[in-house]
Amino acid sequence: MIEVVALRQSWAQPGEPICWVIDAQGKYLFEVAGRDATGNPKKGFASRIAGGVGGALLEIADGALGGSEANYQDAPAGVVVGGQPDCAAASLVDVYRQHGGRAVWVLSDRRMALVGVSDPEETPAAETGSLFSRARRMGAGLLSGGGDDGSAAEPAEVVDDGPAPPVVRSLGEWPRSVVAACDVMTRKLGREYKAGKTHYLKIQLADGSALEIGPSAAEDDGRRLVAMSYGRA
């Protein structure tokens, strides 16, 4: 994806390899004490019990992930699991929920981050391209000027650099040490989902909570992400 190019150019630090980049867009479902399936605070008795026992109570709506709303017809972009409303996994996803829009999760050997992605600002056609390519175009125009015999100038060569990479900016960053382990998690979704089973990359965080992202119908995709998390792919 073109986001990887932009991340390597303007986000990664010198000598910092990127393990993977995963799309953050979409709905997140919560298995978090004190929150409902959409991530909002629970109201009433269930919420008070969850807070009173240190978050030991985990409730899933209708016995399955999600509810029956139209928003849950497709596999969710991620699942958040935690024993406290303010657990690390929920806090990470809250950053995305507050920002919204186009963003990606990024893991490197130094940090985990949520990075916003936006299209580059439009510029006039005459100003597009790198400084080097513009110089080449200018040079071509000079060198292809009319000859001494008054002959017509040859058309200048146009150099096409291709589309400009998107603009990326960090929305939240956490040290790599926040990631305790990575594994594959297989989720059996409820009848309201089109997909019966979905495989996720499960990121176990240091506080015991977990963030499951990168949904795929193929378990091998999840295993490859696990290998990439440890620099083995």
C-alpha positions in Angstrom: 0.0 0.0 0.0 1.1 3.5 -0.7 0.8 4.4 3.0 3.9 2.3 3.7 6.0 4.4 1.3 4.8 7.6 3.1 5.5 6.1 6.5 9.0 5.2 5.6 9.6 8.6 4.1 8.2 10.9 6.8 7.3 8.9 9.9 9.9 6.2 10.5 13.0 7.2 12.4 16.5 6.5 10.9 17.1 2.8 11.0 13.6 2.0 12.2 12.0 -1.0 10.4 8.3 -1.2 10.1 6.9 -4.6 11.0 3.4 -4.1 9.5 0.7 -1.5 8.7 -3.0 -2.4 9.2 -6.0 -0.4 8.2 -7.7 1.1 11.3 -10.9 2.2 9.6 -14.2 0.5 10.6 -16.2 -0.4 13.6 -14.7 -1.8 16.8 -16.5 -4.2 19.2 -15.8 -4.2 22.9 -15.5 -7.1 25.4 -14.6 -4.6 28.1 -16.0 -4.5 31.6 -18.0 -1.3 32.2 -18.5 -0.7 28.5 -21.2 -1.9 26.1 -20.4 -3.7 22.8 -20.0 -0.3 21.0 -17.5 0.9 23.6 -19.8 3.4 25.4 -20.0 3.3 29.2 -22.6 0.9 30.5 -25.5 2.3 32.5 -27.2 0.8 35.4 -26.6 -2.3 37.5 -24.2 -4.2 35.2 -21.8 -1.2 35.0 -21.8 -0.8 38.8 -21.1 -4.5 39.3 -18.3 -4.4 36.8 -16.7 -1.5 38.6 -17.2 -3.0 42.0 -15.4 -6.2 41.3 -12.5 -4.7 39.5 -13.8 -5.4 36.0 -14.2 -9.2 36.4 -17.6 -9.1 34.7 -17.6 -9.3 30.9 -20.9 -9.2 29.1 -21.4 -9.7 25.4 -24.7 -8.5 23.9 -27.0 -11.3 22.8 -24.3 -13.9 23.6 -22.3 -12.9 20.5 -20.1 -10.1 19.3 -22.1 -7.0 18.5 -25.8 -6.5 18.2 -28.4 -6.6 15.5 -27.9 -3.0 14.1 -27.1 -2.5 10.5 -23.6 -1.3 11.4 -22.7 -4.9 12.3 -23.5 -6.7 9.1 -19.8 -7.1 8.2 -16.9 -8.4 10.2 -15.7 -5.6 12.6 -12.3 -3.9 12.0 -11.3 -4.9 15.5 -12.2 -6.3 18.8 -11.2 -4.8 22.2 -10.9 -7.1 25.2 -10.2 -5.8 28.7 -11.1 -6.0 32.4 -11.3 -2.3 33.0 -13.1 0.5 31.2 -9.8 2.4 30.9 -7.6 -0.5 29.9 -4.8 0.1 27.5 -6.6 -1.6 24.5 -9.7 0.5 25.0 -7.6 3.7 25.4 -5.8 3.0 22.1 -9.1 2.5 20.2 -10.6 5.6 21.9 -7.9 7.6 20.2 -9.1 6.3 16.8 -12.8 6.8 17.7 -12.1 10.4 18.6 -10.3 11.0 15.4 -12.1 8.8 12.9 -11.4 9.0 9.2 -8.6 7.4 7.4 -5.9 5.9 9.7 -3.6 2.9 10.1 -2.1 1.0 13.0 1.7 0.7 12.7 4.1 -1.5 14.5 7.8 -1.0 14.4 10.7 -2.4 16.4 10.4 0.7 18.6 6.8 1.7 18.9 3.2 1.0 18.2 1.2 3.9 16.7 -2.0 5.1 15.3 -1.2 7.3 12.2 -3.7 9.5 10.4 -3.5 9.4 6.6 -4.7 12.2 4.3 -4.4 13.0 0.6 -1.7 15.6 -0.3 -3.0 19.1 -0.9 -3.7 19.7 -4.6 -1.1 21.9 -6.3 -1.2 23.4 -9.8 0.0 21.0 -12.5 3.0 23.2 -13.2 4.2 22.8 -9.6 3.7 19.0 -9.2 6.5 16.5 -9.0 9.8 16.6 -7.2 12.3 19.4 -7.4 14.6 17.1 -9.5 11.9 16.2 -12.0 10.9 19.9 -12.3 14.5 20.8 -13.0 14.6 18.1 -15.7 11.5 19.4 -17.3 13.0 22.9 -17.3 16.3 21.7 -18.7 14.5 19.7 -21.4 12.7 22.8 -22.4 15.9 24.9 -22.6 17.8 22.2 -24.5 15.0 21.7 -27.0 14.8 25.3 -28.0 14.9 26.4 -31.7 18.1 25.7 -33.6 20.4 28.2 -35.2 18.7 27.6 -38.5 15.4 28.9 -37.1 13.8 25.4 -37.0 10.9 24.9 -34.6 11.7 23.8 -31.1 11.3 20.1 -30.2 8.6 19.5 -27.5 10.2 19.1 -24.1 10.2 15.7 -22.4 7.7 15.4 -19.6 8.8 13.3 -16.6 5.9 11.7 -14.7 6.7 11.0 -11.0 3.4 9.3 -10.5 0.9 10.1 -7.7 2.2 11.9 -4.6 2.3 9.8 -1.5 -0.3 10.6 1.2 0.4 12.8 4.2 0.8 11.0 7.5 0.8 12.2 11.1 0.9 10.4 14.4 -2.3 10.5 16.3 -0.9 8.4 19.2 2.3 6.6 19.9 3.2 4.0 22.5 6.5 2.3 23.3 7.0 -1.2 21.8 7.1 -2.5 25.4 3.3 -2.0 25.6 3.1 -5.1 23.3 3.4 -8.2 25.5 2.7 -10.8 22.8 1.1 -11.4 19.4 -1.0 -14.3 18.3 -3.9 -15.3 16.0 -7.4 -15.1 17.3 -10.3 -16.8 15.6 -13.7 -15.2 16.2 -17.0 -17.0 15.5 -19.4 -14.1 14.7 -23.1 -14.0 15.4 -25.8 -14.7 12.8 -26.1 -11.0 12.1 -22.7 -11.1 10.4 -22.1 -12.2 6.9 -18.8 -14.0 7.8 -19.1 -17.0 10.1 -15.5 -17.0 11.3 -12.9 -14.3 11.1 -9.2 -14.4 12.0 -7.5 -11.5 13.7 -4.0 -10.5 14.8 -4.3 -10.5 18.6 -2.0 -8.0 20.3 -1.8 -8.8 24.0 -0.9 -5.6 25.9 1.2 -5.3 29.1 -1.8 -4.6 31.3 -3.6 -7.8 30.2 -6.0 -6.2 27.8 -5.9 -7.1 24.1 -6.5 -5.5 20.7 -7.5 -7.7 17.8 -7.1 -6.2 14.4 -6.5 -7.1 10.7 -9.6 -9.3 10.1 -9.2 -12.0 7.4 -11.0 -15.0 6.3 -7.7 -16.9 6.1 -5.9 -18.0 9.2 -2.6 -17.9 7.3 -2.9 -14.2 7.0 -3.0 -13.8 10.7 -0.1 -16.1 11.2 1.9 -14.1 8.7 1.1 -10.9 10.7 2.4 -12.7 13.8 5.6 -13.5 12.1 6.0 -10.0 10.9 5.4 -8.7 14.4 8.5 -10.6 15.5 10.6 -9.7 12.4 10.4 -13.2 11.0 8.7 -12.3 7.7 
